[in-house]
Amino acid sequence: MSKPNKKRYKLAEVRAQYAEAVGGDEVEFEGPGGEVYTMPHPLFAPSEWAKAVDDAENDEEMAHAMLGDEQYERFVGAGGRPGDVNFIRLAAMEDMKGELKGGRPTRSSTSSDGTRKR
């Protein structure tokens, strides 16, 4: 039975709105030497990733959990400091707080010339 005047959320649409608001479900950053690395956005990270990051006991374990084996080795091999990877995660989380006003994404509006307004 449907409920009059009640909104039904569609998971796919809500997820897409949040992904758009925070810039996607992955965080991309430039490391030493201009190499690009990616990791899940904390809002969309799989529970295994989040648990591994939370369970890390030092910077090396945390960076390894966030980047995975291959990217971690490339990052450190290029001269990256493991502790710096956490700055990226924290920056993504801070940006997310700014984008999700009141805990929900704001719908972007489009101007008459087709550009996005905020």
Buried (B, 14 or more C-beta within 10 A) or exposed (E): EEEEEEEEEEEEEEEEBBBBBBBEBEBEBEBBEEBEBEBBBBBBBEEEBEEBBEEBEEBBBBBBBBBBEEBBEBBBEEEBBBEBBBEBBEEBBEBBEEBBEEEEBEEEEEEEEEEEEE
